[in-house]
Amino acid sequence: QILHGALVNCLESMQQKPGITSNDTLLSVTTITFDIAALELYLPLITGARLVIVSREITTDGIELTQSIEQNQVTIMQATPATWRLLLAAGWKGNQHLKILCGGEALDINISEELLKSSKEVWNLYGPTEATIWPSVAKCRDVKFNVSQNFNTIVQIGKPINNTQFYVLDNDLQQVPIGVPGELYIGGAGLAKGYLNKPELTTEKFINNPLSSSTPSSPSKIYKTGDLVKYLPDGNLEYLGRIDYQVKLRGFRIELGEIESILMQHPQVEQAVVMLFKNNDNENLIA
């Protein structure tokens, strides 16, 4: 249940960063059943920008989508990493006037670097629907991949947008120090009221803020995302995987997302999946 005010907060923040003006043309490629389509439809309308909506047939064809970008002189386009991969695989050479907004799933550095070479700007957008589309944005920068420097291959998710608060907490709902993994909780103007006709799930996921008593200006409710993150020294957040990918193997609690993250540090690995495989009485991790 998303309030109008939550959507307005997201749109007005997005208008400032990543930014859009009346001189821009935004190409809408997202089906309207996906929450991120709200940004594509409303952001141009509230700013006087030009909105071009393309068909599903075009969005699933890399060559036709390339032609549409060029023919419409598009300056902003929002899509998932899968769509950007589709374009690159179709031989898209890029557009130095194009501002790329990428979200909906984790953006790895390999794709980010390819997009940076062929565009004006690349922005990584992060967020669950429960916090209204995109509660955080991060401008991607050119990072040379180097295993010895221990770079994560997932692009940072940045800092919260306007009127939004992030909390990285441990299992006891205590804040964790910089560099220590914890679960991300979100509060602020973008928070949903809850799940329609699902009071138990709403109570489980939208919890009372344990820090509100020590900080009176803090939101009273925060959303439990299930995402594992850590703070970097510059205040940005790094996405590590999902909390609920935790398994127990031979007495050890293991975060599958952390193993996937390490595997993706190899320059020849584009995507990684790790799972617990059970064969009779024997259990092993398979990647």
VOZAZA-621606 format. One record per residue: residue number from 1; x negated, y negated, z negated of N, C-alpha, C, O in turn. Coordinates in pm, whole numbers, plus 50000, padded with zeros to 5 digits. Layout:
BEGIN
R   n   n.X   n.Y   n.Z  ca.X  ca.Y  ca.Z   c.X   c.Y   c.Z   o.X   o.Y   o.Z
R NUM     X     Y     Z     X     Y     Z     X     Y     Z     X     Y     Z
...
//
This chain:
BEGIN
R   n   n.X   n.Y   n.Z  ca.X  ca.Y  ca.Z   c.X   c.Y   c.Z   o.X   o.Y   o.Z
R   1 49915 50118 50000 50000 50000 50000 49911 49876 50000 49856 49838 49897
R   2 49897 49815 50117 49809 49699 50133 49891 49571 50133 49985 49557 50211
R   3 49855 49477 50047 49924 49348 50042 49879 49259 50158 49766 49270 50206
R   4 49969 49170 50201 49932 49075 50306 49811 48993 50265 49723 48966 50347
R   5 49807 48953 50137 49696 48872 50088 49562 48943 50099 49459 48880 50121
R   6 49563 49076 50085 49439 49154 50098 49387 49150 50241 49267 49136 50265
R   7 49480 49161 50336 49441 49154 50478 49391 49014 50513 49292 49000 50584
R   8 49459 48911 50462 49416 48773 50487 49275 48750 50434 49193 48686 50500
R   9 49247 48802 50315 49114 48785 50256 49008 48848 50346 48902 48790 50369
R  10 49037 48968 50396 48943 49037 50484 48920 48958 50613 48806 48937 50654
R  11 49029 48913 50675 49019 48840 50802 48943 48709 50787 48859 48675 50870
R  12 48974 48634 50680 48907 48505 50662 48758 48524 50632 48676 48441 50673
R  13 48724 48631 50562 48583 48659 50536 48512 48701 50665 48400 48658 50691
R  14 48578 48784 50745 48520 48830 50872 48503 48714 50970 48412 48714 51053
R  15 48591 48614 50959 48581 48497 51045 48448 48425 51020 48388 48368 51112
R  16 48402 48429 50895 48276 48365 50859 48156 48455 50888 48055 48409 50940
R  17 48167 48582 50853 48058 48677 50870 48117 48816 50890 48182 48869 50800
R  18 48095 48876 51005 48004 48849 51115 48029 48722 51196 47937 48673 51262
R  19 48150 48668 51192 48177 48542 51260 48245 48557 51395 48212 48646 51473
R  20 48341 48468 51420 48412 48463 51548 48462 48321 51567 48500 48254 51470
R  21 48463 48274 51691 48511 48139 51721 48610 48145 51837 48631 48251 51897
R  22 48668 48031 51869 48765 48023 51979 48699 48046 52115 48769 48063 52215
R  23 48567 48046 52120 48496 48070 52246 48471 48217 52274 48423 48254 52381
R  24 48504 48302 52177 48475 48445 52190 48585 48521 52262 48701 48478 52267
R  25 48546 48636 52317 48640 48733 52373 48618 48867 52304 48508 48922 52311
R  26 48720 48918 52238 48710 49045 52167 48781 49155 52245 48896 49139 52286
R  27 48711 49265 52266 48770 49379 52336 48822 49478 52232 48744 49530 52152
R  28 48952 49504 52232 49014 49594 52136 49019 49735 52193 49085 49760 52294
R  29 48948 49829 52126 48939 49966 52176 48998 50067 52078 48999 50187 52105
R  30 49047 50020 51963 49090 50110 51856 49241 50134 51861 49318 50040 51877
R  31 49282 50260 51847 49424 50291 51840 49487 50221 51720 49425 50210 51614
R  32 49611 50175 51735 49674 50096 51629 49708 50179 51505 49749 50123 51404
R  33 49691 50311 51511 49715 50394 51393 49593 50399 51302 49598 50459 51194
R  34 49484 50337 51343 49360 50330 51264 49355 50192 51199 49373 50091 51267
R  35 49329 50187 51067 49340 50058 50996 49249 49950 51051 49281 49831 51041
R  36 49134 49988 51110 49042 49885 51157 49097 49810 51279 49043 49706 51317
R  37 49205 49863 51338 49268 49792 51450 49326 49658 51405 49341 49567 51487
R  38 49359 49646 51277 49415 49520 51227 49318 49405 51248 49358 49293 51278
R  39 49188 49433 51231 49089 49328 51255 49087 49288 51402 49080 49170 51435
R  40 49094 49386 51490 49088 49358 51633 49209 49278 51681 49196 49193 51770
R  41 49325 49304 51624 49447 49236 51669 49462 49098 51608 49497 49002 51678
R  42 49437 49086 51478 49468 48960 51409 49353 48860 51408 49378 48739 51410
R  43 49228 48908 51404 49116 48814 51394 49109 48719 51513 49089 48599 51493
R  44 49123 48766 51637 49124 48671 51749 49243 48576 51743 49231 48459 51779
R  45 49357 48624 51697 49479 48542 51697 49472 48428 51596 49527 48321 51620
R  46 49404 48450 51482 49398 48343 51381 49284 48245 51408 49273 48142 51341
R  47 49199 48279 51507 49085 48192 51536 49092 48129 51675 49009 48045 51710
R  48 49191 48170 51755 49202 48115 51890 49111 48183 51990 49094 48134 52102
R  49 49052 48295 51952 48968 48370 52045 49055 48447 52144 49176 48461 52124
R  50 48993 48495 52251 49065 48571 52353 49064 48719 52314 48960 48773 52275
R  51 49179 48784 52326 49194 48925 52290 49225 49006 52416 49321 48975 52487
R  52 49144 49108 52442 49167 49197 52556 49189 49337 52501 49101 49392 52434
R  53 49305 49396 52529 49338 49530 52481 49325 49628 52597 49385 49608 52703
R  54 49246 49733 52578 49227 49831 52685 49298 49961 52650 49329 49987 52533
R  55 49324 50042 52752 49400 50166 52734 49314 50275 52671 49192 50265 52667
R  56 49381 50378 52622 49312 50492 52562 49223 50561 52665 49115 50611 52632
R  57 49269 50565 52792 49191 50629 52897 49056 50560 52917 48955 50625 52940
R  58 49056 50427 52907 48932 50351 52925 48839 50372 52807 48718 50388 52824
R  59 48895 50373 52686 48810 50384 52566 48741 50519 52554 48640 50531 52484
R  60 48793 50622 52621 48732 50755 52613 48643 50786 52733 48592 50897 52745
R  61 48626 50688 52822 48541 50704 52939 48430 50600 52934 48455 50481 52951
R  62 48308 50645 52911 48196 50553 52893 48173 50460 53011 48140 50343 52992
R  63 48191 50512 53132 48168 50430 53252 48275 50323 53266 48243 50207 53293
R  64 48401 50360 53246 48510 50263 53257 48503 50159 53146 48533 50041 53168
R  65 48462 50203 53026 48450 50109 52914 48337 50010 52941 48349 49892 52910
R  66 48229 50056 52999 48119 49968 53038 48168 49861 53136 48137 49743 53121
R  67 48244 49905 53235 48296 49812 53335 48389 49710 53272 48388 49593 53310
R  68 48470 49754 53176 48564 49664 53109 48490 49557 53029 48532 49441 53028
R  69 48381 49596 52961 48301 49501 52884 48246 49392 52976 48249 49274 52943
R  70 48194 49434 53091 48134 49338 53183 48239 49252 53253 48223 49130 53262
R  71 48346 49314 53302 48448 49240 53377 48518 49135 53292 48555 49029 53342
R  72 48537 49164 53164 48607 49071 53075 48514 48976 53001 48558 48895 52919
R  73 48384 48985 53031 48283 48900 52967 48300 48901 52814 48309 48796 52750
R  74 48303 49020 52760 48328 49042 52618 48208 48992 52535 48093 49016 52570
R  75 48238 48923 52425 48133 48875 52335 48136 48944 52198 48038 48939 52124
R  76 48249 49010 52164 48259 49085 52038 48334 49215 52064 48437 49216 52131
R  77 48282 49324 52009 48354 49451 52018 48329 49531 51891 48215 49543 51845
R  78 48437 49584 51835 48430 49669 51716 48460 49813 51757 48557 49838 51827
R  79 48375 49907 51712 48399 50048 51744 48323 50135 51645 48237 50088 51572
R  80 48357 50263 51645 48286 50359 51561 48153 50396 51627 48137 50376 51747
R  81 48058 50450 51550 47932 50496 51610 47954 50594 51725 47876 50596 51820
R  82 48061 50675 51717 48088 50772 51824 48114 50702 51957 48070 50749 52062
R  83 48186 50591 51953 48214 50516 52076 48088 50452 52132 48067 50450 52253
R  84 48004 50399 52043 47878 50339 52090 47787 50446 52148 47716 50419 52245
R  85 47788 50567 52091 47710 50677 52149 47763 50711 52288 47685 50738 52380
R  86 47895 50709 52303 47958 50736 52432 47909 50638 52538 47878 50678 52650
R  87 47903 50510 52501 47856 50408 52594 47710 50430 52632 47673 50424 52749
R  88 47626 50455 52531 47484 50475 52558 47461 50599 52644 47376 50598 52733
R  89 47538 50706 52618 47524 50829 52696 47568 50809 52841 47520 50878 52930
R  90 47659 50712 52863 47707 50684 52998 47613 50592 53076 47640 50555 53190
R  91 47501 50556 53012 47403 50473 53080 47423 50324 53063 47366 50244 53138
R  92 47503 50284 52964 47526 50141 52940 47395 50072 52906 47322 50116 52817
R  93 47366 49964 52978 47239 49892 52961 47248 49781 52859 47148 49715 52829
R  94 47367 49759 52804 47382 49657 52702 47424 49522 52757 47441 49504 52878
R  95 47439 49428 52665 47482 49292 52700 47426 49199 52593 47462 49209 52476
R  96 47337 49109 52634 47269 49021 52539 47361 48914 52481 47319 48839 52393
R  97 47485 48906 52529 47582 48811 52473 47680 48880 52378 47769 48816 52324
R  98 47663 49011 52358 47762 49089 52283 47725 49104 52136 47613 49143 52102
R  99 47821 49071 52049 47808 49095 51906 47876 49229 51876 47996 49244 51897
R 100 47799 49325 51826 47848 49460 51803 47889 49477 51657 47811 49449 51566
R 101 48012 49522 51635 48061 49557 51501 48078 49708 51498 48151 49765 51580
R 102 48011 49774 51404 48011 49920 51401 48054 49968 51264 47997 49928 51163
R 103 48156 50054 51260 48205 50105 51132 48290 50228 51150 48311 50275 51262
R 104 48340 50281 51039 48427 50398 51045 48357 50526 51007 48421 50623 50967
R 105 48225 50527 51021 48143 50640 50977 48002 50587 50960 47971 50474 50999
R 106 47915 50668 50901 47779 50624 50874 47705 50594 51004 47709 50672 51099
R 107 47638 50479 51007 47559 50437 51123 47413 50472 51097 47352 50418 51005
R 108 47356 50563 51180 47216 50598 51158 47124 50501 51232 47166 50432 51325
R 109 47001 50497 51187 46906 50397 51236 46875 50416 51384 46852 50318 51454
R 110 46874 50541 51433 46844 50564 51575 46944 50493 51665 46905 50427 51762
R 111 47072 50506 51633 47175 50438 51713 47166 50287 51694 47179 50210 51789
R 112 47142 50246 51569 47130 50103 51540 47019 50039 51623 47038 49930 51678
R 113 46904 50105 51631 46792 50049 51706 46821 50042 51855 46782 49947 51922
R 114 46892 50143 51908 46929 50140 52049 47022 50023 52078 47009 49955 52180
R 115 47116 50000 51987 47212 49890 52006 47144 49755 51990 47177 49660 52061
R 116 47049 49745 51897 46978 49619 51876 46900 49576 52000 46888 49457 52029
R 117 46848 49674 52074 46772 49644 52195 46862 49585 52304 46814 49513 52392
R 118 46990 49615 52299 47076 49584 52413 47195 49494 52377 47299 49499 52443
R 119 47179 49412 52273 47291 49326 52233 47240 49200 52164 47121 49185 52139
R 120 47333 49111 52134 47299 48988 52062 47277 49015 51914 47177 48972 51855
R 121 47373 49087 51852 47367 49122 51710 47437 49255 51688 47525 49294 51764
R 122 47395 49324 51582 47462 49447 51540 47496 49435 51393 47410 49404 51311
R 123 47622 49460 51359 47669 49454 51220 47724 49589 51179 47807 49648 51249
R 124 47678 49638 51065 47731 49761 51008 47842 49726 50911 47821 49649 50817
R 125 47960 49783 50932 48077 49754 50849 48113 49878 50769 48117 49989 50823
R 126 48138 49860 50641 48169 49973 50553 48298 49948 50478 48328 49835 50440
R 127 48374 50054 50457 48488 50040 50367 48594 50147 50380 48622 50195 50490
R 128 48655 50183 50268 48772 50270 50270 48899 50187 50289 48902 50069 50256
R 129 49002 50249 50342 49130 50181 50363 49183 50120 50233 49246 50014 50234
R 130 49157 50188 50121 49208 50142 49991 49155 50006 49950 49211 49941 49862
R 131 49047 49962 50013 48991 49829 49985 49008 49735 50104 48937 49636 50116
R 132 49102 49768 50191 49143 49687 50307 49032 49670 50410 48960 49570 50413
R 133 49022 49769 50492 48938 49771 50613 48789 49766 50580 48725 49870 50566
R 134 48732 49645 50566 48587 49631 50547 48556 49547 50424 48554 49424 50435
R 135 48531 49605 50309 48491 49526 50192 48343 49486 50193 48300 49409 50107
R 136 48265 49537 50290 48126 49492 50297 48078 49491 50442 48125 49568 50525
R 137 47982 49401 50470 47920 49393 50601 47769 49376 50584 47723 49323 50484
R 138 47695 49423 50682 47549 49408 50678 47498 49387 50819 47532 49463 50910
R 139 47418 49284 50838 47358 49259 50969 47236 49350 50983 47146 49348 50901
R 140 47236 49429 51089 47127 49523 51110 47003 49451 51160 47012 49352 51234
R 141 46889 49501 51119 46762 49444 51165 46679 49555 51227 46703 49673 51203
R 142 46582 49516 51307 46499 49612 51376 46404 49678 51277 46317 49612 51221
R 143 46421 49808 51257 46336 49883 51163 46269 49996 51239 46336 50084 51293
R 144 46138 49993 51244 46065 50101 51310 46067 50224 51221 46034 50218 51103
R 145 46107 50337 51280 46120 50459 51201 45982 50512 51161 45894 50528 51246
R 146 45964 50538 51035 45836 50587 50986 45860 50673 50863 45896 50623 50757
R 147 45842 50803 50879 45870 50896 50769 45784 50865 50647 45830 50878 50533
R 148 45658 50824 50671 45569 50800 50558 45615 50685 50470 45581 50678 50352
R 149 45695 50595 50529 45748 50483 50450 45879 50520 50382 45939 50439 50312
R 150 45923 50645 50404 46041 50699 50337 46167 50617 50365 46249 50594 50275
R 151 46182 50573 50489 46305 50502 50526 46422 50600 50529 46408 50712 50579
R 152 46534 50559 50478 46655 50636 50499 46702 50612 50642 46683 50503 50695
R 153 46761 50713 50705 46805 50696 50843 46947 50644 50851 47002 50633 50961
R 154 47008 50613 50739 47140 50551 50739 47122 50401 50713 47053 50361 50619
R 155 47184 50320 50798 47171 50176 50784 47240 50130 50655 47343 50185 50616
R 156 47184 50030 50590 47242 49976 50467 47384 49926 50491 47419 49882 50600
R 157 47466 49935 50385 47604 49884 50396 47617 49743 50340 47726 49686 50339
R 158 47507 49686 50293 47504 49544 50261 47566 49506 50129 47555 49577 50029
R 159 47631 49389 50130 47690 49331 50010 47839 49309 50032 47884 49305 50146
R 160 47916 49294 49923 48062 49277 49939 48099 49145 50005 48025 49047 49996
R 161 48214 49145 50073 48266 49024 50136 48324 48932 50028 48317 48962 49909
R 162 48382 48820 50071 48437 48722 49977 48540 48785 49882 48618 48871 49923
R 163 48538 48741 49756 48638 48780 49656 48645 48931 49634 48751 48987 49605
R 164 48530 48996 49649 48521 49142 49634 48403 49176 49544 48298 49114 49552
R 165 48422 49276 49457 48317 49316 49365 48284 49464 49382 48373 49548 49399
R 166 48155 49495 49378 48108 49633 49382 48049 49671 49246 47983 49589 49181
R 167 48073 49796 49205 48014 49849 49082 47957 49987 49115 48026 50071 49174
R 168 47833 50011 49076 47771 50142 49094 47761 50205 48954 47683 50160 48871
R 169 47841 50309 48931 47856 50366 48797 47819 50513 48793 47826 50584 48894
R 170 47780 50560 48673 47751 50702 48655 47878 50775 48612 47987 50718 48614
R 171 47863 50900 48573 47980 50981 48535 48050 50929 48410 48166 50960 48387
R 172 47978 50850 48329 48037 50791 48208 48087 50649 48231 48117 50576 48137
R 173 48095 50610 48360 48141 50477 48400 48053 50365 48345 48099 50256 48314
R 174 47924 50397 48334 47825 50297 48295 47746 50254 48419 47719 50336 48507
R 175 47710 50125 48426 47635 50076 48540 47496 50140 48544 47430 50156 48442
R 176 47453 50177 48665 47321 50239 48680 47220 50133 48724 47259 50033 48784
R 177 47092 50153 48694 46989 50056 48733 46964 50056 48884 47011 50145 48956
R 178 46889 49957 48932 46848 49950 49072 46772 50076 49110 46682 50119 49038
R 179 46808 50135 49224 46738 50253 49274 46792 50385 49227 46751 50490 49277
R 180 46885 50382 49131 46942 50506 49077 47077 50533 49145 47164 50446 49143
R 181 47097 50651 49204 47225 50681 49269 47342 50681 49171 47328 50722 49056
R 182 47456 50635 49219 47579 50636 49140 47698 50626 49232 47682 50608 49353
R 183 47817 50639 49176 47938 50629 49259 47979 50483 49273 47972 50406 49178
R 184 48023 50448 49394 48066 50312 49420 48212 50293 49383 48299 50369 49425
R 185 48238 50188 49303 48374 50146 49269 48393 50005 49324 48300 49924 49322
R 186 48513 49976 49374 48540 49847 49439 48656 49777 49371 48757 49841 49339
R 187 48642 49647 49348 48751 49566 49294 48762 49436 49370 48676 49403 49452
R 188 48870 49362 49341 48884 49231 49404 49010 49214 49486 49105 49292 49474
R 189 49009 49110 49570 49129 49068 49642 49176 49169 49745 49293 49168 49784
R 190 49087 49256 49790 49125 49351 49894 49182 49482 49845 49217 49569 49925
R 191 49192 49498 49713 49235 49626 49659 49383 49654 49688 49467 49565 49674
R 192 49413 49777 49727 49551 49818 49751 49628 49828 49620 49568 49838 49513
R 193 49761 49826 49628 49843 49846 49508 49836 49991 49463 49849 50020 49344
R 194 49813 50080 49558 49810 50222 49526 49862 50302 49643 49870 50252 49755
R 195 49896 50429 49617 49949 50517 49720 50102 50524 49707 50154 50544 49597
R 196 50171 50508 49817 50317 50506 49815 50373 50639 49765 50343 50745 49819
R 197 50456 50630 49660 50524 50747 49603 50428 50855 49553 50464 50972 49547
R 198 50305 50816 49517 50207 50912 49463 50144 50852 49337 50026 50817 49338
R 199 50221 50841 49229 50171 50775 49108 50051 50846 49046 49961 50780 48994
R 200 50047 50980 49051 49936 51053 48989 49805 51026 49063 49701 51005 49001
R 201 49811 51028 49196 49691 51001 49275 49647 50856 49258 49527 50827 49253
R 202 49744 50766 49248 49713 50624 49227 49639 50605 49093 49541 50532 49086
R 203 49688 50672 48989 49625 50662 48857 49484 50720 48858 49394 50670 48790
R 204 49466 50828 48936 49335 50894 48942 49231 50808 49014 49115 50802 48974
R 205 49273 50741 49120 49178 50669 49206 49165 50520 49171 49057 50462 49188
R 206 49272 50459 49123 49268 50317 49088 49266 50307 48935 49370 50310 48871
R 207 49148 50295 48880 49131 50305 48735 49116 50167 48672 49085 50069 48740
R 208 49139 50161 48542 49113 50037 48469 48963 50009 48470 48882 50099 48450
R 209 48928 49885 48492 48788 49847 48499 48724 49853 48360 48760 49774 48272
R 210 48629 49944 48338 48568 49956 48204 48480 49837 48168 48441 49821 48053
R 211 48449 49753 48266 48360 49639 48243 48435 49507 48228 48373 49402 48208
R 212 48568 49511 48238 48645 49386 48238 48640 49315 48103 48652 49192 48098
R 213 48623 49390 47993 48620 49326 47861 48492 49246 47840 48493 49142 47775
R 214 48380 49297 47897 48252 49227 47882 48237 49112 47981 48161 49018 47957
R 215 48311 49119 48092 48308 49013 48193 48452 48973 48224 48515 49037 48309
R 216 48505 48871 48159 48646 48835 48174 48690 48808 48317 48806 48829 48351
R 217 48599 48762 48401 48636 48731 48539 48644 48855 48628 48682 48845 48744
R 218 48608 48972 48574 48609 49096 48652 48753 49139 48680 48843 49110 48601
R 219 48776 49210 48793 48911 49261 48823 48954 49365 48721 48871 49437 48666
R 220 49084 49372 48696 49135 49467 48596 49136 49610 48648 49125 49705 48571
R 221 49150 49626 48780 49151 49759 48842 49035 49772 48940 48999 49675 49007
R 222 48978 49891 48949 48876 49918 49050 48908 50052 49116 48970 50139 49055
R 223 48863 50066 49241 48892 50187 49318 48771 50280 49319 48659 50238 49347
R 224 48796 50405 49289 48693 50510 49286 48675 50563 49428 48761 50637 49478
R 225 48565 50527 49494 48549 50558 49637 48508 50702 49665 48542 50757 49770
R 226 48433 50764 49571 48378 50896 49601 48250 50889 49683 48196 50992 49723
R 227 48201 50767 49709 48078 50749 49786 47958 50733 49694 47963 50659 49595
R 228 47852 50802 49727 47728 50793 49650 47639 50686 49712 47609 50691 49832
R 229 47598 50588 49631 47517 50476 49679 47409 50444 49577 47407 50500 49467
R 230 47319 50355 49615 47224 50301 49518 47192 50157 49557 47196 50120 49674
R 231 47161 50076 49455 47121 49938 49480 46975 49933 49521 46890 50001 49463
R 232 46946 49852 49622 46809 49824 49662 46763 49698 49589 46847 49623 49540
R 233 46633 49674 49580 46583 49557 49506 46639 49423 49555 46646 49328 49477
R 234 46678 49415 49684 46730 49288 49737 46880 49270 49714 46938 49172 49760
R 235 46943 49364 49641 47085 49352 49611 47177 49420 49710 47297 49429 49687
R 236 47120 49469 49823 47201 49542 49919 47223 49685 49872 47148 49737 49789
R 237 47328 49748 49925 47358 49886 49891 47314 49980 50001 47326 49949 50120
R 238 47263 50096 49961 47228 50201 50055 47325 50317 50035 47345 50364 49923
R 239 47385 50363 50144 47480 50474 50139 47404 50606 50141 47317 50626 50226
R 240 47436 50697 50049 47364 50823 50036 47448 50945 50073 47392 51051 50101
R 241 47578 50932 50074 47664 51047 50106 47787 51047 50018 47821 50946 49956
R 242 47855 51162 50014 47978 51174 49939 47954 51245 49805 47881 51344 49798
R 243 48019 51192 49700 48013 51257 49568 48074 51397 49575 48021 51490 49514
R 244 48184 51411 49648 48254 51539 49648 48187 51642 49739 48245 51748 49763
R 245 48066 51613 49789 47987 51714 49858 47900 51790 49758 47813 51868 49796
R 246 47926 51766 49629 47845 51833 49527 47886 51980 49517 48004 52014 49511
R 247 47786 52067 49514 47812 52210 49496 47725 52260 49381 47631 52192 49339
R 248 47758 52378 49332 47679 52439 49225 47621 52569 49279 47695 52658 49322
R 249 47488 52579 49277 47420 52695 49333 47316 52744 49232 47222 52672 49198
R 250 47334 52868 49185 47243 52927 49088 47219 52837 48966 47108 52828 48914
R 251 47327 52773 48922 47320 52690 48803 47283 52545 48827 47290 52463 48736
R 252 47243 52514 48950 47204 52377 48981 47318 52303 49052 47381 52358 49142
R 253 47342 52177 49010 47436 52091 49082 47360 52021 49194 47259 51954 49170
R 254 47409 52037 49315 47338 51986 49433 47430 51896 49513 47544 51932 49543
R 255 47379 51777 49549 47452 51685 49636 47413 51714 49781 47301 51686 49822
R 256 47507 51770 49858 47477 51804 49996 47443 51680 50078 47361 51687 50170
R 257 47506 51568 50045 47479 51444 50118 47335 51399 50105 47279 51342 50199
R 258 47274 51425 49989 47134 51385 49970 47043 51469 50059 46945 51418 50114
R 259 47073 51599 50074 46992 51685 50160 47008 51643 50306 46911 51638 50381
R 260 47132 51613 50346 47156 51565 50483 47076 51439 50510 47018 51424 50618
R 261 47072 51350 50413 46998 51224 50428 46850 51249 50450 46788 51184 50533
R 262 46792 51345 50375 46650 51378 50390 46623 51441 50528 46525 51406 50594
R 263 46710 51533 50570 46692 51597 50701 46694 51495 50814 46623 51509 50913
R 264 46777 51392 50798 46791 51292 50903 46672 51197 50909 46666 51111 50997
R 265 46579 51210 50816 46458 51129 50822 46361 51180 50929 46265 51111 50965
R 266 46387 51301 50981 46303 51352 51089 46344 51283 51219 46462 51275 51251
R 267 46245 51232 51295 46278 51152 51415 46354 51228 51523 46417 51165 51609
R 268 46351 51362 51521 46421 51438 51625 46558 51488 51579 46626 51560 51652
R 269 46599 51449 51459 46731 51488 51408 46825 51369 51416 46801 51266 51353
R 270 46933 51382 51493 47028 51273 51508 47141 51283 51405 47183 51181 51350
R 271 47189 51405 51380 47294 51425 51280 47263 51553 51201 47199 51645 51253
R 272 47309 51558 51077 47283 51675 50993 47406 51709 50909 47476 51620 50861
R 273 47432 51838 50894 47540 51886 50808 47486 51999 50722 47421 52090 50774
R 274 47512 51994 50593 47468 52100 50501 47591 52158 50433 47680 52084 50391
R 275 47596 52289 50421 47710 52352 50354 47663 52473 50274 47555 52528 50297
R 276 47747 52512 50178 47720 52630 50096 47780 52752 50166 47900 52756 50192
R 277 47696 52851 50195 47740 52970 50267 47743 53089 50172 47644 53121 50106
R 278 47859 53154 50166 47874 53269 50076 47885 53397 50159 47969 53407 50249
R 279 47800 53494 50128 47802 53623 50196 47798 53732 50089 47694 53762 50032
R 280 47917 53792 50062 47933 53887 49952 47892 53819 49821 47953 53719 49783
R 281 47792 53871 49753 47748 53812 49627 47634 53713 49644 47585 53657 49546
R 282 47591 53692 49767 47477 53605 49793 47523 53467 49840 47613 53456 49923
R 283 47462 53363 49785 47495 53226 49824 47369 53153 49867 47265 53162 49802
R 284 47380 53081 49978 47267 53003 50027 47317 52871 50084 47434 52858 50120
R 285 47228 52774 50092 47258 52650 50163 47218 52666 50309 47110 52717 50340
R 286 47306 52623 50399 47276 52627 50542 47289 52487 50598 47387 52417 50570
R 287 47190 52445 50678 47189 52313 50739 47202 52329 50891 47204 52230 50963
//
